Structures are given as C-alpha cells and as structure tokens.
Amino acid sequence: MAVKPAYLEAFAPLIWATPLLTSPDWEVRERDRGDDARTERIDRYCRDAMCGEDGIQHWVELTQRPAPGSQAVSKTVSLCKYGDRLGGFPGILHGGAVMTLMDEALGFAMVARETALKGSWTGLPPNWRQLLDENRPLAEILNGVMVTAKSDVKFLKPVPCPGLVGIEVEILESIGQKMKIRGVMKDGNGASLVQADGLWVRIGGAVKL
C-alpha cells in the first residue's frame, strides 16, 4: 500500500525503522486480520482491548520482499504507537500488552511466510462458525493451522508507556510442521527492550516439541 503521511509522522521517532516505510524492498500494510475479524469472534482481544481508546493508535506491519529466486519470507517488522491505556506500573507498558505485541508480531511473520510460499493463507475453514456452534473439538477446527506452541520472553528493559516501538522478527528455522521465530522489540534508537523466541507448530502435524 502507499504509506500514509500520518504513519511517516507517527513513526518518525523510530529512526532505525522509518526508512523501511518507503523502501522498495519492503511491503507495508495496516495490521488487519480480515473481514471476519471486524465483524465476528476473531481477533476480539486485540480489537476491543488493545486498540480501544488510548490503546494502540497506529499499528503497521512490514514484510521484507524475498530474495531473487526465492519465495520464502524471512524477515518482518511491526510498528506500534500506543497510549497510556496499556500501562501497568506508571509510565511502563503492561507486561501482558508487551507479550501480546510480541506474539502478534511473530504470528504475522508466520502468516507472511505461509502466504508467500502457498499463494494464500487458508487460516480457519470456511465453516468455522458452524463447527464452533456444534462444539466440535478445537483440534478439528484448527487442523492444518500453525499456532504458538512455546514462547520464551525476555524483558531486557522497561517499555515506556505511552510510546512507540518497533519489533524486528526473523524466521530462524522452518522445517516440516515447525517454525522457530525470534522477535526483538526496540525503541526509537534501536536499543533492545524485549526478546521473544517462539515455536510455532501445525495442528494435526504430529509434531514432537
């Protein structure tokens, strides 16, 4: 998408990340989880709790274009500007909000890679509402979908609130039904605030953790 001037202004203090917004090597998109997420039960926590008044004000996701001859996405960046509604201790972003942002950033990298390799991300089956209403097992509804199996979060420095951060994500390994992904949350000067190492597995893939 064409980058909105509002985003360039909002994220200008992230001096290490703002050049990516206008780089031809990166695709930029507003964080969005599809039409179902705007009208149904999908993504309600982020939509209603994280993005409410004085919560997340701007949320942008960037994907580094694959190298020539490759379709594999290996790096993404998530940029967030948020208000003091997400605070815990005065002036500090709540730990739960921090972990949500990290999980979302790692999850976006997973989806970006799946989409690039397969041409689309299938996600939930078209009849997921019916399956939920029928109380079918979640393992059946989510069969074939990659989900978080493990997340190791290291809080390196307090994250200011209100504030803005960028999360650099790299897919370290993608073999069979597993992905190992690392994300690092950084402040405007590029100092590391939080590191998350996640393991994503495909439901129904008989993965050994």
C-alpha positions in Angstrom: 0.0 0.0 0.0 1.0 3.6 -0.3 2.3 4.8 3.1 0.0 7.3 4.7 1.7 10.6 5.7 0.2 10.0 9.2 2.3 6.9 9.6 5.5 8.7 8.5 4.8 11.3 11.1 3.7 8.9 13.8 6.8 6.6 13.5 9.4 9.3 12.7 11.0 8.9 16.2 11.8 5.2 15.2 14.9 6.4 13.3 16.0 2.9 12.5 12.7 1.7 11.2 11.1 4.7 9.3 13.4 4.2 6.2 11.7 0.8 5.7 8.3 2.5 5.2 9.4 4.0 1.9 11.9 1.3 0.9 11.1 -0.7 -2.3 12.5 -3.8 -0.5 9.6 -3.8 2.0 5.9 -4.2 1.7 3.8 -2.2 4.1 0.3 -2.9 5.3 -2.0 -1.8 8.1 -2.5 -4.5 10.7 -5.6 -6.3 9.6 -7.0 -9.8 10.3 -9.7 -9.8 7.6 -13.4 -9.1 7.3 -14.3 -11.8 9.9 -12.0 -10.1 12.4 -14.0 -6.8 12.1 -17.4 -8.4 12.4 -17.1 -11.8 14.2 -15.4 -13.5 17.1 -11.9 -13.5 15.6 -9.3 -11.1 17.0 -11.6 -9.6 19.6 -8.9 -9.2 22.2 -6.7 -7.1 20.1 -9.6 -5.2 18.5 -11.5 -4.5 21.7 -8.9 -4.5 24.5 -5.6 -3.4 22.9 -6.9 -1.0 20.3 -9.6 0.8 22.3 -9.4 4.5 23.3 -5.9 5.5 24.3 -4.7 2.0 23.4 -2.9 1.2 20.1 -3.3 4.2 17.8 -1.2 3.1 14.9 -0.2 -0.5 14.0 1.7 -1.2 10.8 3.2 -4.5 9.5 6.1 -4.7 7.1 7.4 -7.7 5.1 10.8 -7.8 3.5 10.5 -9.0 -0.1 12.1 -12.4 -0.7 15.5 -12.5 -2.3 15.5 -13.0 -6.1 14.7 -16.6 -7.0 13.1 -17.3 -3.6 9.5 -17.1 -2.3 10.4 -17.5 1.4 9.8 -14.6 3.6 12.3 -14.5 6.4 12.0 -11.0 8.0 9.1 -8.8 9.1 8.8 -5.6 11.2 5.8 -4.5 13.3 5.4 -0.8 14.3 3.1 0.2 17.1 2.2 3.6 18.7 0.0 3.3 21.8 -1.4 5.4 24.6 -1.4 5.1 28.4 -4.4 2.8 28.5 -1.9 -0.1 28.1 0.1 1.0 31.1 0.8 -1.2 34.1 3.3 0.4 36.5 3.2 4.2 36.0 5.0 5.0 32.8 5.6 1.4 31.8 3.8 -0.8 29.2 1.9 -3.6 31.0 3.7 -7.0 30.7 0.6 -8.6 29.2 0.4 -6.0 26.5 4.1 -6.5 25.8 3.7 -10.2 25.3 0.6 -9.7 23.1 2.5 -7.4 20.8 5.4 -9.9 20.6 3.0 -12.8 19.9 1.2 -10.8 17.2 4.5 -9.8 15.6 5.8 -13.4 15.5 2.4 -14.6 14.3 2.4 -12.1 11.4 5.8 -13.4 10.3 4.5 -16.9 10.3 1.4 -15.9 8.2 3.6 -13.9 5.8 5.8 -16.9 5.2 2.9 -19.3 4.7 1.2 -16.8 2.3 4.3 -16.2 0.2 5.0 -20.0 -0.2 1.4 -21.1 -0.8 0.0 -18.1 -2.5 -2.6 -17.5 0.2 -3.1 -18.2 3.9 -6.0 -20.6 4.3 -6.5 -20.0 8.0 -9.7 -21.2 9.5 -12.0 -23.4 7.4 -15.0 -21.6 5.7 -17.5 -23.3 8.1 -15.6 -22.5 11.3 -18.7 -20.8 12.8 -20.8 -23.9 12.3 -18.1 -26.1 13.7 -17.9 -23.9 16.8 -21.6 -23.8 17.3 -21.6 -27.6 17.1 -19.0 -27.7 19.8 -16.6 -29.6 17.6 -13.1 -30.2 19.1 -10.8 -27.2 18.6 -8.1 -29.6 17.2 -10.5 -30.4 14.4 -11.4 -26.8 13.7 -7.8 -25.7 13.7 -6.4 -28.7 11.8 -3.6 -27.6 9.5 -3.2 -24.2 11.1 0.1 -23.1 12.7 -0.2 -21.9 16.3 2.1 -20.8 19.1 3.4 -23.9 21.0 6.1 -22.2 23.0 7.2 -18.6 23.8 10.2 -17.6 25.8 10.0 -13.8 26.5 13.0 -11.9 28.0 12.3 -8.4 29.4 15.5 -6.6 28.8 14.4 -3.0 29.7 11.2 -1.4 30.8 9.0 -0.4 27.8 7.7 3.2 28.1 4.0 3.9 28.1 2.7 5.9 26.3 5.2 5.3 23.5 6.0 3.6 20.2 8.1 0.6 19.4 9.3 -1.5 16.5 9.5 -5.3 16.5 12.1 -6.9 14.2 11.2 -10.5 13.5 13.3 -13.2 11.9 12.3 -16.7 11.0 15.2 -18.8 12.2 14.1 -22.2 11.0 11.2 -23.6 9.1 11.3 -27.4 8.8 8.3 -29.7 8.2 5.5 -28.7 10.6 7.5 -26.3 12.8 8.8 -22.8 12.7 11.3 -21.2 15.1 10.9 -17.4 15.1 12.6 -14.6 17.1 11.4 -11.1 17.6 13.2 -8.2 19.2 11.3 -5.1 20.4 13.3 -1.9 20.0 12.9 1.7 21.0 13.5 4.7 18.7 17.3 4.5 18.8 17.3 0.8 18.2 18.0 -0.3 21.7 16.6 -3.8 22.5 13.8 -3.8 25.1 12.3 -7.3 24.8 13.2 -10.5 23.0 10.8 -13.3 22.3 11.7 -16.8 20.9 8.7 -18.7 19.7 8.0 -22.2 18.4 5.0 -22.5 16.0 3.6 -25.9 15.1 0.9 -27.1 12.7 -2.1 -28.6 14.4 -2.6 -32.2 13.3 1.0 -32.4 12.1 2.1 -34.9 14.8 4.9 -32.6 15.9 7.3 -33.5 18.8 8.1 -30.4 20.8 
